[in-house]
Structure formats: structure tokens, C-alpha cells
């Protein structure tokens, strides 16, 4: 794999684009190499917590993580110079419309400081840029968590100055929507879809002709509860908990984003554990799991209203879409609304590669990050 693959078809030279995708997590960095859509290899590079503790900030980890990526490429006999583009997970950015973004100076700076969030994902753009610069190649981020294509009416809340913002599983939602459209020989922007991503967090989005016009803020406690997140709850008890003196601000935020949902109700974040409890006759586990299914179904129903009933398909995705109990439960509630399509697991690495590939092929134009949230730019 030391050189780009070049073919001649009908006297015309065709080049397979080689793309490296980079998805940093809290204790690992996932990488995958593609020639066009073909996966060459993928690997998860693990990082010892004790090693990461040596760094004062997340961005201070950049040289260490970059070097680990380079070493992994060497192990697979991949020359950096053979890679056409580097596509990293986007983190720390303001609200943007969906698409593939060049890593420009401002995007790089916002990622470096974690402008909107402090999370390992801020390293995705930085590693991609570092590697691309070595040989003058291109670097991108694709559909970051802050993708916001919501219509204005969805932004209004019942409290002045508090706006409904968009933070969800944009990368996987967009990818499975593209895949489904391709599978039926349609374009994504020709379809109305409802996509329910069910993993540690759950997000349900209304995709209207290529735009996610509404979606719950899965990162901050909106929508159905999930394995780790509280979902929407009655506010008065939360206010009372905040002022009870029993919880710190950090503990309350963790209850909403990390220790809510199945963790709070059943003591586990693993859906497989819940299935095992139900099989053993645990009535409380069944009730809680059924409640989660009910809330996802209710959200799907709500988003069908946003699409005015014109739903081409309902796509169930994420790790929990592998759970037959959940899938069958959702079908029982919502199959009357439209065709149910199950695309289990997360396709984030493929999504990072495919977003870059569409740009390299000229199917889409790369977007430029301005640092102005979309809701302010209008």
C-alpha cells in the first residue's frame, strides 16, 4: 500500500483516493484507512489513563496521539505520502450546517481550545491537519456533533434567552440516511426520513429532503432517556435537587449526561445486561426497558408530524438497533407510519471517509468554517 492506486478505464485515468479517518475518544484513538469506499485496515489505539494524566489539557495530548497514529501506519506499511486526505472527528466547534469542512485556521483554533466543549473529539481535526501538512495534503472534518439544520420555529423554548440547540449523533445519522438512499437508487435530498440513533445516548431526527430540520439535543438531556442520559424530565424536581445542597453542579450534570437513564434506573449502561435481567423475570427491568422503547416511539411519532406524515422510511441505527426486543417493540408502535429499516451499529469511520470522498470526487464542495453559529448567521 505504498502508492496510490491509478487505473486506466477507456483511455481515461481513474484514481482511487486514499483517506485516513481519525476518531479520538477519551482513552483511545480509532483510525481506519480506505481506498475509496474499500476499507484497507482499521485499528483502535488504546491510551493508558496514567499516560493521559501527564497532560494538562486535552490538546496537549496532540503530539503523543499523532505519533501513535504514525507508528500504526508504519506497522501496516503505509507511507504517509500515499494518503490523499485525512478526515477527523469534529469537536469543540460552533453550530454548523451539515457537510464536510476544510480544516482552516479558525476551525483548528476552535478545536484546539475546545471552544464549545472539552472532549477528546477536539483532537480529530488537529491530528488530521498535522498529518496532512507533512505532505501538503487535505484535511477535513465531517458532520460534527454540532450540525444544526433546524428550522427557526424549533429553536424557541418557553424561557426567554434559552434556545433549543442541536447536539446529536449527526455523523452516523447522516451516514445511514445516505446509505439507505443509495440502496434504493435515490438521493438523500429526495427523501423524508426519520432516523433513530440508539446507543449510549439516543437521538431521533427528522430528515427533510437532505436537511435534519429537527432533532432532540441528545447531549444535554433532551428527548428519550437512554442507557446513560436522563432524557427530558419534569423540571421542578431537578430545580429542587440543584438547591438541596446534596449535589454539586458537576454531579447534576453527570446525572443528566453520564449517570442517568438505565444507569440511574437499573445500575447498568449495557442493554445486554437489561435483556438478561428480563429473561430472568425481572419485572422492574422490563418496565424500564419498555419505557425507553415507548419514549423512542413517541419521539418518532412526533417527528412524523414535523414531516406532515410524508415519511419514506424510519431508520433504526446505533448499537441498540441490534437488540431484537427493542426493534420489535418499536415496530409494534410505529410501523404504521412507514417502512422500518434497521441499520445496526455505528458507521462513524465510514462516514468520515465518505464525506471526504464526496469532496475529492467533486460530488460536493468542501465548506469553510466561519466560527459564526448558524442560528446567528441568519
HELIX and SHEET records of a PDB file:
HELIX    1   1 UNK A   49  UNK A   52  1                                   4    
HELIX    2   2 UNK A   59  UNK A   61  5                                   3    
HELIX    3   3 UNK A   62  UNK A   75  1                                  14    
HELIX    4   4 UNK A   80  UNK A   82  5                                   3    
HELIX    5   5 UNK A  105  UNK A  113  1                                   9    
HELIX    6   6 UNK A  122  UNK A  133  1                                  12    
HELIX    7   7 UNK A  152  UNK A  155  5                                   4    
HELIX    8   8 UNK A  170  UNK A  183  1                                  14    
HELIX    9   9 UNK A  188  UNK A  190  5                                   3    
HELIX   10  10 UNK A  235  UNK A  242  1                                   8    
HELIX   11  11 UNK A  249  UNK A  257  1                                   9    
HELIX   12  12 UNK A  261  UNK A  266  1                                   6    
HELIX   13  13 UNK A  271  UNK A  279  1                                   9    
HELIX   14  14 UNK A  283  UNK A  306  1                                  24    
HELIX   15  15 UNK A  319  UNK A  322  5                                   4    
HELIX   16  16 UNK A  324  UNK A  334  1                                  11    
HELIX   17  17 UNK A  335  UNK A  337  5                                   3    
HELIX   18  18 UNK A  348  UNK A  360  1                                  13    
HELIX   19  19 UNK A  374  UNK A  377  1                                   4    
SHEET    1   A 2 UNK A   6  UNK A   9  0                                        
SHEET    2   A 2 UNK A  12  UNK A  15 -1                                        
SHEET    1   B 6 UNK A  38  UNK A  46  0                                        
SHEET    2   B 6 UNK A  28  UNK A  35 -1                                        
SHEET    3   B 6 UNK A  18  UNK A  24 -1                                        
SHEET    4   B 6 UNK A  85  UNK A  88  1                                        
SHEET    5   B 6 UNK A 138  UNK A 142  1                                        
SHEET    6   B 6 UNK A 100  UNK A 102 -1                                        
SHEET    1   C 5 UNK A 211  UNK A 215  0                                        
SHEET    2   C 5 UNK A 202  UNK A 208 -1                                        
SHEET    3   C 5 UNK A 192  UNK A 198 -1                                        
SHEET    4   C 5 UNK A 313  UNK A 318  1                                        
SHEET    5   C 5 UNK A 340  UNK A 344  1                                        
END                                                                             
